[in-house]
Amino acid sequence: MTKNDTLDVGSNSVIDSTLYYFFTCGITSGTKYPLDDSNVNAILASIGVNLIICASTIISNFLVILAIYQTPTLKTPSNYLLMNAAISDFLYGLICIPLFSGNFLRIYIQKSHDCNLFIIMMASIHFFGILSFWIILAVAVDRYIAVFKPYYYHEHISCEGVQKYRYGIVTLWAADAIFVTVALALKTFNAILIFEAACFLLIGGYSFFIHIKIYNQVRSVSCDIQTQQTPNMERHFKEHNINSEQVDSANRKKSTSISKVDLTNGHLSSPNRQQDETSQPNTSKITKKPTTRTKPSQRRLTRQERRVALLTFLMLASMFIGYIPYAVVTAAWLSGIDTDWTTVLNMWGFTFIALKTLLNPIIFCFSLKSIRNAVGKILTRGRIRNKHEITSTSASNRNNVC
């Protein structure tokens, strides 16, 4: 494709500057594509990577959705938000990636443009792209309440909030549809970019601020637990007249004592067993963990909150990293720069955004052991079912031969 190549959009090429114009024929018949062969090859490579990401995104997010849906213990309010994120990424891989790749493959190869395909592509990309930011914000607010108001979260959300979260998720999708309609109803392309960039910065910045507060709170709670354990351990040693030298000598004698195996009765015996037992100090009290002011359930909750906080922060980080190339292209377009590298970077920017939808289920399984185990059980059941089917098929074939 050369600089003189143009695009044929058919009879709808001359349309007023309206919402329908932006949706359908934002690329008019007079639009030129100053691309040489190397840039076309880069675009084709990005389309090929998009298709690979598409298949992986659909499979991985479907497994996460199925794991949360089929596991009763995973049906919690926070996991419903994670399942909502997986549904959004699943639909993004099912709808947006094939439409984007097919539409631009047709543009750069066949030099033709389908307005109906373009309108569906633009609406779906904006809808699911903005929805991902709203979901990240909802997860951040959920984690904020769970960390800073644990009793309120347990009484009003963990026990009774599942149904409320379902209504909230439906409201979130409806609000996102209204938001996208307002964004795309603007007259000019620059106005749309500025509006979306401002909203992304506000939503993303506020989510990042919430995650920083959650991280500081979880870290301070962990430090409080450690500081409470140290004086209680020292107080326990003083009450039983035990010093560190006795603990070290007892552990040293246990590690250096050589036991002989009595082959007649099959258990261990020591020549100076009674003498060792009488000479060693009583360390059973030492190995027992002293009681602290922090309850075990609270300590487990802290570790769980740390894992979930890490999960949400990784989701936010992957989203920011995925949108960096698109942000660079947007800034270039707003500055009036439109060259070969901006076109190529726009294509690969979409690839980075698509890669974010693949990273989210990996982050879910990496951060939460419960989701990882549930996905593993689904895969194990599938392998066992396939083995049974193969065995039954081979047995039936043998019977038919006989």
C-alpha positions in Angstrom: 0.0 0.0 0.0 1.4 3.4 -1.0 0.7 7.0 -0.1 -1.6 7.4 -3.1 -3.8 4.5 -2.1 -7.3 5.6 -0.9 -10.1 3.8 0.8 -13.5 3.1 -0.8 -16.4 3.3 1.6 -19.3 3.3 -0.8 -22.3 5.6 -0.9 -22.0 6.7 2.7 -18.8 8.6 2.2 -20.4 12.0 2.4 -22.2 12.4 5.7 -22.5 15.4 8.0 -20.5 15.6 11.2 -22.9 13.7 13.4 -22.8 10.7 15.7 -23.6 8.4 12.8 -20.8 10.0 10.7 -18.3 9.2 13.4 -19.5 5.7 14.0 -19.9 4.6 10.4 -17.6 6.5 8.1 -15.1 8.2 10.2 -12.7 7.1 7.6 -13.9 8.8 4.4 -13.1 8.0 0.8 -10.6 10.8 0.8 -8.6 9.4 3.7 -5.1 8.3 2.6 -2.8 5.7 4.2 0.8 6.7 3.8 2.1 3.2 4.6 5.0 1.4 3.0 5.4 -2.4 2.8 7.3 -2.7 6.1 4.6 -0.9 8.0 1.9 -3.1 6.4 3.9 -6.1 7.6 4.0 -4.7 11.1 0.3 -4.2 11.1 -0.3 -7.8 9.8 1.9 -9.1 12.5 -0.1 -7.3 15.1 -3.3 -8.7 13.7 -1.8 -12.2 13.9 -0.8 -11.7 17.6 -4.3 -10.4 18.3 -5.9 -13.6 17.0 -3.6 -15.7 19.2 -4.5 -13.5 22.2 -8.2 -13.8 21.3 -8.3 -17.6 21.6 -6.3 -17.6 24.8 -8.4 -14.8 26.3 -11.7 -16.7 25.6 -10.5 -20.0 27.1 -8.8 -18.6 30.2 -11.6 -16.2 31.2 -14.2 -18.9 30.5 -12.4 -21.2 33.0 -12.4 -18.5 35.7 -16.1 -17.8 35.2 -16.9 -21.5 35.3 -14.8 -22.0 38.4 -16.5 -19.2 40.4 -20.0 -20.2 39.2 -19.6 -23.9 40.0 -17.8 -23.5 43.4 -20.2 -22.5 46.2 -17.4 -21.2 48.5 -16.3 -18.8 45.8 -19.7 -17.1 45.6 -18.7 -14.1 47.6 -19.3 -10.4 46.8 -15.7 -9.7 45.9 -15.5 -12.8 43.7 -18.7 -11.7 41.9 -16.8 -8.5 41.0 -13.9 -10.6 39.7 -16.3 -12.8 37.8 -17.8 -9.7 36.3 -14.3 -8.6 35.2 -13.8 -12.1 33.7 -17.1 -11.8 31.8 -16.1 -8.4 30.4 -12.7 -9.7 29.3 -14.4 -12.8 27.8 -16.8 -10.7 25.7 -13.9 -8.4 24.7 -12.0 -11.4 23.3 -15.1 -12.8 21.7 -16.4 -9.6 20.1 -13.9 -6.8 20.0 -10.6 -8.5 19.0 -12.1 -10.4 16.0 -14.0 -7.2 14.8 -11.0 -5.0 15.1 -8.6 -7.4 13.4 -11.1 -8.2 10.6 -12.1 -4.6 10.0 -8.5 -3.3 9.7 -7.4 -6.3 7.8 -10.0 -5.4 5.2 -8.9 -1.8 5.3 -5.2 -2.3 4.7 -5.5 -5.3 2.4 -8.7 -5.0 0.4 -8.9 -1.2 0.7 -12.6 -1.4 1.5 -14.6 -0.5 4.5 -17.9 -1.8 6.0 -19.8 0.9 7.9 -22.0 -1.6 9.8 -18.9 -3.5 10.9 -17.2 -0.3 11.9 -20.1 0.9 14.1 -20.2 -2.4 16.0 -16.5 -2.4 16.5 -16.3 1.2 17.8 -19.2 0.7 20.2 -18.0 -2.6 21.6 -14.4 -1.4 22.0 -15.4 1.7 23.9 -18.0 -0.1 25.9 -15.8 -2.9 27.3 -12.7 -0.6 27.5 -14.4 1.9 29.8 -16.2 -0.9 31.7 -12.9 -2.4 32.7 -12.0 0.9 34.4 -15.3 1.0 36.3 -14.8 -2.6 37.4 -11.4 -1.8 38.7 -12.8 1.1 40.7 -15.6 -1.1 42.1 -13.1 -3.7 43.2 -11.0 -1.0 44.8 -13.9 0.4 46.8 -14.9 -3.1 47.8 -11.4 -3.8 49.2 -11.3 -0.4 50.9 -14.4 -1.2 52.9 -13.2 -4.7 53.7 -9.9 -3.4 55.0 -10.9 -0.2 56.8 -14.4 -1.3 58.0 -14.1 -5.1 58.5 -17.0 -5.4 60.9 -19.4 -3.4 58.7 -18.2 -5.4 55.6 -18.8 -8.7 57.4 -22.3 -7.8 58.7 -23.7 -5.9 55.7 -21.8 -7.1 52.7 -20.3 -10.6 53.2 -23.5 -12.1 54.6 -26.2 -10.1 52.9 -24.5 -8.3 50.0 -24.4 -10.9 47.3 -27.8 -10.0 46.0 -27.1 -6.3 46.3 -23.9 -6.8 44.3 -25.8 -8.5 41.5 -28.0 -5.4 41.2 -25.0 -3.2 41.5 -23.3 -5.0 38.6 -26.3 -4.6 36.4 -26.4 -0.9 37.3 -22.7 -0.7 36.5 -23.2 -2.1 33.0 -26.2 0.2 32.3 -24.2 3.3 33.5 -21.3 2.3 31.3 -23.6 2.1 28.3 -24.9 5.6 29.0 -21.4 6.9 29.6 -20.2 5.5 26.2 -23.2 6.9 24.4 -22.5 10.4 25.8 -18.8 10.0 24.9 -19.4 9.0 21.3 -22.1 11.6 20.8 -19.6 14.4 20.8 -19.1 16.1 17.4 -15.4 16.0 16.9 -12.8 13.2 17.3 -10.6 15.4 19.5 -13.4 16.1 21.9 -14.0 12.4 22.3 -10.4 11.7 23.0 -10.1 14.5 25.5 -13.3 13.4 27.3 -12.2 9.8 27.5 -8.7 10.7 28.6 -10.0 12.9 31.4 -12.4 10.1 32.6 -9.6 7.5 32.4 -7.2 9.7 34.4 -9.8 10.4 37.1 -11.0 6.8 37.5 -7.6 5.3 37.2 -6.0 7.9 39.5 -8.7 7.5 42.2 -8.4 3.7 42.0 -4.6 4.0 42.4 -5.0 6.2 45.4 -7.4 3.7 47.0 -4.9 0.9 46.4 -2.1 2.9 48.1 -4.2 3.4 51.2 -5.1 -0.3 51.3 -1.5 -1.3 51.0 -0.4 1.0 53.8 -3.3 -0.3 56.0 -2.5 -3.9 55.4 1.2 -3.3 56.0 0.6 -1.4 59.3 -1.7 -4.3 60.5 1.0 -6.8 59.7 3.6 -4.7 61.6 1.3 -4.5 64.6 0.9 -8.3 64.7 4.7 -8.7 64.7 5.2 -6.1 67.4 2.6 -7.8 69.6 4.2 -11.3 69.2 7.8 -10.3 70.3 7.0 -8.9 73.8 4.6 -11.8 74.5 7.3 -14.3 73.6 9.8 -12.6 75.9 7.3 -12.5 78.7 6.5 -16.2 78.2 10.3 -17.0 78.6 10.6 -14.9 81.8 7.5 -16.6 83.4 9.0 -20.1 83.0 12.6 -19.1 83.8 13.8 -20.0 80.3 16.6 -18.2 78.6 17.9 -18.3 75.0 21.0 -20.4 76.0 18.7 -23.3 77.3 16.7 -23.2 74.1 19.8 -23.4 71.9 21.4 -26.2 74.0 18.2 -28.2 73.9 17.9 -27.9 70.2 21.6 -28.8 69.7 21.2 -32.0 71.8 18.2 -33.0 69.8 20.0 -32.5 66.5 23.2 -34.3 67.5 21.8 -37.3 69.4 22.2 -40.5 67.3 19.4 -43.0 67.6 19.8 -46.6 66.8 17.1 -48.7 65.1 16.0 -51.7 67.1 15.3 -54.4 64.5 13.5 -56.6 66.9 10.6 -54.3 67.7 10.9 -51.9 64.8 11.2 -48.6 66.7 13.9 -46.1 67.6 16.0 -46.5 70.7 18.9 -44.5 72.3 21.5 -45.9 74.7 21.2 -42.9 77.0 17.6 -42.1 76.4 16.5 -41.8 80.0 19.6 -39.7 80.9 19.0 -37.4 78.0 15.3 -36.9 78.9 16.2 -36.0 82.5 19.1 -33.8 81.6 17.3 -31.8 78.9 15.2 -28.8 80.0 11.5 -29.0 79.4 11.1 -27.3 76.0 7.5 -28.3 75.3 6.4 -25.0 76.7 8.8 -23.3 74.4 7.5 -24.8 71.2 4.0 -23.8 72.2 3.0 -20.5 70.6 2.2 -17.8 73.2 -1.1 -16.2 73.1 -1.3 -12.8 71.6 -3.9 -10.1 71.5 -4.5 -10.8 67.8 -7.0 -13.6 67.2 -6.0 -16.3 64.7 -9.0 -15.4 62.5 -7.8 -11.9 62.3 -4.3 -13.0 61.4 -5.7 -15.2 58.5 -7.9 -12.3 57.4 -4.8 -10.1 57.2 -3.0 -12.6 54.9 -6.2 -12.9 52.8 -6.5 -9.1 52.5 -2.9 -8.9 51.4 -3.5 -11.4 48.6 -6.6 -9.7 47.4 -5.0 -6.3 47.6 -2.1 -7.6 45.5 -4.6 -9.0 43.0 -6.4 -5.7 42.5 -3.2 -3.7 42.3 -1.8 -6.1 39.6 -5.1 -5.7 37.7 -4.7 -1.9 37.9 -1.0 -2.0 36.9 -1.8 -4.3 33.9 -4.5 -1.9 32.8 -2.2 1.1 32.9 0.6 -0.7 31.1 -1.9 -1.9 28.4 -3.1 1.6 27.7 0.3 3.3 27.5 0.7 2.9 23.7 -2.8 4.1 23.1 -2.2 7.1 25.4 1.0 7.9 23.4 -1.0 7.7 20.1 -3.8 9.8 21.5 -1.3 12.5 22.6 0.3 12.5 19.2 -3.1 12.9 17.4 -4.1 15.7 19.7 -0.8 17.4 18.9 -1.5 17.1 15.2 1.1 14.3 14.5 -0.2 11.7 12.1 2.6 9.6 10.5 3.4 6.0 9.7 4.6 5.2 13.2 1.4 6.6 14.8 -0.7 4.3 12.7 1.5 1.3 13.5 1.6 2.2 17.2 -2.2 2.4 17.1 -2.5 -1.1 15.9 0.0 -2.5 18.4 -1.6 -0.3 21.1 -4.8 -2.3 20.6 -2.7 -5.5 20.9 -1.4 -4.3 24.3 -5.0 -3.6 25.4 -6.0 -7.1 24.3 -3.1 -8.6 26.2 -4.5 -7.0 29.4 -7.7 -9.2 29.0 -5.4 -12.3 28.9 -3.4 -11.2 31.9 -6.4 -10.8 34.3 -7.3 -14.5 34.6 -3.6 -15.3 35.1 -3.5 -12.7 37.9 -6.6 -14.3 39.4 -5.1 -17.7 39.5 -1.7 -16.5 40.7 -3.0 -14.4 43.6 -5.9 -16.5 44.9 -5.3 -20.1 45.6 -9.0 -20.9 45.8 -9.6 -19.8 42.2 -6.5 -21.7 41.1 -7.6 -24.9 42.8 -11.1 -24.5 41.3 -9.8 -24.1 37.8 -7.5 -27.1 38.3 -10.4 -29.2 39.4 -12.3 -28.3 36.2 -9.3 -29.2 34.0 -8.8 -32.5 36.0 -12.5 -33.4 35.5 -12.2 -32.7 31.8 -9.1 -35.0 31.5 -10.8 -37.8 33.5 -13.9 -37.5 31.3 -11.9 -37.7 28.1 -10.1 -40.8 29.4 -13.4 -42.5 30.2 -14.8 -41.6 26.8 -11.7 -43.0 25.1 -11.9 -46.2 27.2 -15.6 -46.7 26.6 -15.1 -46.1 22.8 -12.2 -48.6 22.6 -14.3 -51.2 24.6 -17.3 -50.7 22.3 -15.0 -51.1 19.2 -13.6 -54.3 20.6 -17.1 -55.7 21.2 -18.1 -54.8 17.7 -15.1 -56.6 16.3 -15.9 -59.7 18.4 
